[in-house]
Amino acid sequence: MLRNPRVTGLLPIILLALLCFVPNLPAEMDVTGKTFYTKANIWYENPEKIYSTNYHRGAILAVGTKVTMKGVSAKEITFSNENGLDFRIVYIKKHSPGITVQDHFKRYFSEKTPMAYGGPFRKFSKSEQESIRKGEISEGMSKDAVLMSYGYPPPIKTPNLKSDRWVFMENRFMTRAVLFRDNKVTSVRK
């Protein structure tokens, strides 16, 4: 037990100084029980083990789906849809250099539905909206439409979204390259 007043008075200062030098402490997000909407299509084979790498296999949790958050930690995002199906996005740090789980959350969830009148979905052309509904990438789509339709490419494959070449992972072994010119898709290659 500390009885020296000088040491006791310095303790909060020392603790604060230590916290300032600990890099990137992931903060828990308090979203439990709150309603959000998906901002992009999310693929899953197993709803309770969706990798943040954004593999494109299985079913699609559609953009604009209303969900109830169960929690966001340094390792995962958990939520359920209106049918009570539980989902868990597992954060894979090595595939996401420079992106935290909180960044991932902000990319994929919003308090407002993107499908509302005046929302982001409505700004796209009819053909882009159709591709988004199907979870496809087609020539002529804007980068924003691709993000809503296909989600974000893993940062390990596409470190800069300003790039004119994005690489998505279909699974652990197959990739899909999307090429852009003037913010529009020019080709998609497997």
C-alpha positions as CSV (number, residue, x, y, z in Angstrom):
1,M,0.0,0.0,0.0
2,L,1.3,3.4,-0.9
3,R,1.6,5.8,2.0
4,N,4.0,8.4,0.7
5,P,1.9,11.4,-0.5
6,R,4.5,12.3,-3.1
7,V,4.3,8.9,-4.8
8,T,0.5,8.7,-4.4
9,G,0.2,12.1,-6.1
10,L,2.4,11.1,-9.0
11,L,0.6,7.8,-9.6
12,P,-2.2,9.3,-11.8
13,I,0.4,11.2,-13.9
14,I,2.5,8.1,-14.4
15,L,-0.6,6.1,-15.5
16,L,-1.7,8.8,-17.9
17,A,1.8,9.0,-19.4
18,L,1.9,5.2,-19.9
19,L,-1.5,5.3,-21.7
20,C,-0.2,8.0,-24.0
21,F,2.6,5.7,-25.1
22,V,0.6,2.5,-25.6
23,P,-0.2,2.5,-29.4
24,N,-3.6,1.7,-30.8
25,L,-5.4,0.4,-27.8
26,P,-8.7,-0.8,-29.3
27,A,-11.7,0.7,-27.6
28,E,-14.9,-1.2,-27.1
29,M,-17.8,0.4,-28.9
30,D,-21.0,0.7,-26.9
31,V,-23.6,-0.1,-29.5
32,T,-25.3,-3.0,-27.7
33,G,-29.0,-3.1,-28.3
34,K,-29.0,-0.3,-30.9
35,T,-30.5,-0.5,-34.3
36,F,-28.3,-0.1,-37.4
37,Y,-28.5,-0.9,-41.1
38,T,-26.0,-2.6,-43.4
39,K,-24.3,-0.1,-45.8
40,A,-23.1,-2.8,-48.1
41,N,-23.9,-6.4,-49.0
42,I,-22.2,-8.9,-46.6
43,W,-21.5,-12.5,-47.8
44,Y,-21.5,-15.4,-45.5
45,E,-21.4,-19.2,-45.5
46,N,-21.8,-19.5,-41.8
47,P,-23.5,-16.4,-40.2
48,E,-21.6,-16.9,-37.0
49,K,-18.2,-16.8,-38.6
50,I,-18.0,-14.1,-41.3
51,Y,-14.4,-13.1,-41.9
52,S,-13.6,-9.3,-42.2
53,T,-11.5,-10.3,-45.2
54,N,-14.8,-10.1,-47.2
55,Y,-14.9,-13.5,-48.9
56,H,-17.6,-13.7,-51.6
57,R,-19.2,-17.1,-51.0
58,G,-22.5,-18.2,-49.8
59,A,-25.6,-16.1,-49.0
60,I,-25.8,-12.4,-49.0
61,L,-27.0,-10.2,-46.1
62,A,-28.4,-7.4,-48.3
63,V,-27.6,-3.8,-48.1
64,G,-30.2,-1.9,-46.0
65,T,-30.9,-4.9,-43.7
66,K,-32.0,-3.7,-40.3
67,V,-29.9,-5.3,-37.5
68,T,-29.7,-5.1,-33.7
69,M,-26.1,-4.8,-32.5
70,K,-24.9,-7.2,-29.8
71,G,-21.5,-5.7,-29.5
72,V,-18.2,-4.5,-31.1
73,S,-14.9,-5.6,-29.5
74,A,-11.3,-5.6,-30.7
75,K,-11.9,-9.0,-32.4
76,E,-15.5,-9.1,-33.6
77,I,-18.8,-7.5,-34.5
78,T,-21.9,-9.3,-33.3
79,F,-25.5,-8.6,-34.3
80,S,-28.8,-10.2,-35.3
81,N,-31.3,-9.5,-38.0
82,E,-35.0,-9.0,-37.7
83,N,-35.6,-12.8,-38.0
84,G,-33.4,-13.4,-34.9
85,L,-30.5,-14.9,-36.9
86,D,-27.2,-14.2,-35.1
87,F,-24.2,-12.9,-37.1
88,R,-20.6,-12.6,-36.1
89,I,-17.9,-10.8,-38.2
90,V,-14.5,-12.0,-37.1
91,Y,-11.8,-9.3,-37.5
92,I,-8.7,-10.7,-39.2
93,K,-6.0,-8.1,-38.3
94,K,-3.3,-9.5,-40.7
95,H,-5.6,-8.9,-43.7
96,S,-6.5,-5.4,-42.6
97,P,-3.3,-3.4,-42.0
98,G,-4.2,0.2,-40.9
99,I,-7.9,-0.7,-40.4
100,T,-9.4,-1.3,-37.0
101,V,-12.5,-3.3,-36.2
102,Q,-14.1,0.0,-35.4
103,D,-13.2,1.3,-38.8
104,H,-14.7,-1.9,-40.3
105,F,-17.9,-1.3,-38.3
106,K,-18.2,2.2,-39.6
107,R,-17.7,1.0,-43.2
108,Y,-20.5,-1.6,-43.0
109,F,-23.1,-0.2,-40.6
110,S,-25.1,3.1,-40.3
111,E,-27.8,4.4,-38.1
112,K,-29.8,5.4,-41.2
113,T,-30.8,3.1,-43.9
114,P,-29.0,3.7,-47.2
115,M,-32.2,2.6,-49.0
116,A,-34.3,5.6,-47.8
117,Y,-35.4,8.3,-50.2
118,G,-32.4,10.6,-50.5
119,G,-30.1,7.9,-49.2
120,P,-26.9,6.7,-50.8
121,F,-28.5,3.8,-52.7
122,R,-30.9,6.2,-54.5
123,K,-28.0,8.3,-56.0
124,F,-27.0,5.3,-58.2
125,S,-28.3,4.7,-61.8
126,K,-30.9,2.0,-62.2
127,S,-28.3,-0.4,-63.7
128,E,-26.0,0.2,-60.7
129,Q,-29.0,-0.4,-58.3
130,E,-29.8,-3.7,-60.0
131,S,-26.1,-4.8,-59.7
132,I,-26.1,-3.9,-56.1
133,R,-29.3,-5.9,-55.4
134,K,-27.7,-8.9,-57.1
135,G,-24.3,-8.4,-55.4
136,E,-22.5,-8.1,-58.7
137,I,-19.9,-5.8,-60.3
138,S,-20.6,-4.7,-63.8
139,E,-18.8,-2.4,-66.2
140,G,-19.6,1.3,-65.8
141,M,-20.3,1.1,-62.0
142,S,-18.8,3.8,-59.8
143,K,-16.4,2.9,-57.0
144,D,-19.1,3.8,-54.5
145,A,-21.6,1.5,-56.2
146,V,-19.0,-1.3,-56.1
147,L,-18.4,-0.8,-52.4
148,M,-22.1,-1.1,-51.7
149,S,-22.5,-4.1,-54.0
150,Y,-19.4,-6.0,-53.1
151,G,-18.2,-4.5,-49.9
152,Y,-14.6,-3.3,-49.2
153,P,-11.6,-5.1,-50.7
154,P,-9.3,-6.4,-48.0
155,P,-6.5,-3.8,-47.3
156,I,-3.8,-6.4,-47.6
157,K,-4.8,-6.7,-51.3
158,T,-5.9,-3.1,-51.9
159,P,-4.2,-0.7,-49.5
160,N,-5.5,2.4,-51.2
161,L,-9.1,2.9,-52.4
162,K,-8.0,5.7,-54.6
163,S,-6.2,3.1,-56.7
164,D,-7.6,2.1,-60.1
165,R,-7.1,-1.6,-59.3
166,W,-9.0,-3.2,-56.5
167,V,-8.5,-6.9,-55.6
168,F,-11.3,-8.8,-53.8
169,M,-10.9,-12.3,-52.3
170,E,-13.5,-14.7,-53.6
171,N,-12.1,-17.3,-51.1
172,R,-8.7,-18.0,-49.5
173,F,-7.2,-19.0,-52.9
174,M,-9.1,-17.0,-55.6
175,T,-9.1,-13.3,-56.2
176,R,-11.0,-10.9,-58.5
177,A,-9.4,-7.8,-59.8
178,V,-11.6,-4.8,-60.6
179,L,-10.1,-2.1,-62.8
180,F,-11.3,1.5,-62.9
181,R,-10.8,4.5,-65.1
182,D,-12.3,7.9,-64.2
183,N,-14.1,6.3,-61.2
184,K,-15.9,3.7,-63.4
185,V,-15.4,0.0,-63.7
186,T,-13.7,-0.9,-67.0
187,S,-13.2,-4.6,-66.4
188,V,-13.4,-7.4,-63.9
189,R,-10.9,-10.2,-64.0
190,K,-10.6,-13.5,-62.1
